């Protein structure tokens, strides 16, 4: 990549004093399904979570035809709902994902504890076939569309209904529980897990369909703070239930269920419960999928940290002033894996891990960029703060800027920064506040790649390299993803070779594809970038090794 010299850059303008920050929501998710989709629409769950994760440019669309209380899979095989799905996809080219939540009512409405194993298997197979039929229709309605089946968490019939005193039989969900033959937690949770695992197997072999298992998620996020009101009793604190299935003989906690004042729901989650559900889906799927053409994750170690105006260096990522000391965060991204082409857009995503004092972050933050590294070495040094940058400018801040831990901000980098993002080595950024005093923000470091700082990049359509890459990507599919090791590769052109890079951009595997498969079994669990060279060009794929 060709870089402007610092002198030339000064002549064309550096560090504009004011950045015009505005954002239009043009990219969408289509929310389709049953009452779970309905409640997520009512609660604005997807919008709220996307904003919290810095993806405030994304919104969802749904309506009462697409998200209907009580809907089952066969409803979405009908002409009315399929016509509405087709119409919404045709009218909204910016829809990139269909978030699908159906199948739960089929099981709750038709299964009974008296069923033999053969009857249970037959029911699950019938629901599976209808769900797959709906998925295939959506794929035909918009070729290439990504579909996320969100599944369900455990219900809580017995405890909620038995606590509806003095008339448990008058509880609104008593008839549903009775119709299933009053199943225990273990019985119902086992059915739900078996069905979810069946769908997971389907998704693992279809590169257009994803599933994030989370049946025990409410147990994990809420905990059973007071003893369970029915057998097996007992309690456990939040963040201790094992994911993904939690404690199969326990329900989702009562306080994760929707509250109707007089009683709790038995199956539908509270607004905060649905938030937790979509947060898990965002962590495991949406956050990286919603990135643009490429992304690079910051790592751990001495190349990332913060430096203060007093010359102190921390391994923590801090920004802001407190007690007369002002810290700036330095991030290093290995951008050597990027194609040699023009970057037309870039953003940095940062997750808040803590706040001391008042929030120092406003609508913009100052960003310095260096192709290579500041100072005398790649490591964070006191001199870095005063070292001459290739460019300095104001970056617009979007996403969630509240005080809550776990909220993300997104810094959209101005065009003046972009020419200095290197594709031959590392690129470093120094991020500073604009003079706010009385508070410091602590950001999450790179120890967990799912929560680490991310550099998100968009390439120009005019680039021949990128155009070839897009053409190659359209003809190349990799699955299952996530994978436990073995990846299947389907390509429309001969494969010339492949490279696998880790989350820090380091080459960890290189070679040819053996009979349409690539074995990642020797690599540790984590996020990887797979580059496949075919006769049509080079395509890049984000792969998760479980």
Secondary structure, DSSP 8 states (H G I E B T S, - for coil): -----HHHHHHH----S---------EEEEEEESHHHHHHHHTTHHHHHHHHTT-TTEEEE--TTTB-TT--GGGGGSHHHHHHHHHHHHH-TTEEEEEEE-SHHHHHHH--TT--HHHHHHHHHHHHHHHHHHHHHHHHHSTT-EEEE-------HHHHHHTS-S-GGGSTTHHHHHHTT---HHHHHHHHHHHHHHHHHHHHT-TTEEE---TTHHHHHH-B-S--SSTT---B-TT-S-TTT--TTS---GGGEEE-SSSEEEEEE-HHHHHHHHHHHIIIIIHHHTS-SEEEE--SSTTSEEEETTS-EESSEEEEEETTEEEEEEEEEE-TTS-SS-EEEEEEEEEEEEEEES----SEEEEEEEES-STTSSS--GGGGGS--SEEEEEEEEE--SS-TT-EEEEE--HHHHTT--SSSEEEEEEE-SS--SEEEEE--TTSTTTS-EEEEEE-TT-HHHHHHHHHHHTEEEESSSBSSEEEEEESS-EEEEEEE-TTS-EEEEE--BTTEEE-TTS-SEEEEEEEEETTEEEEEEEEE-
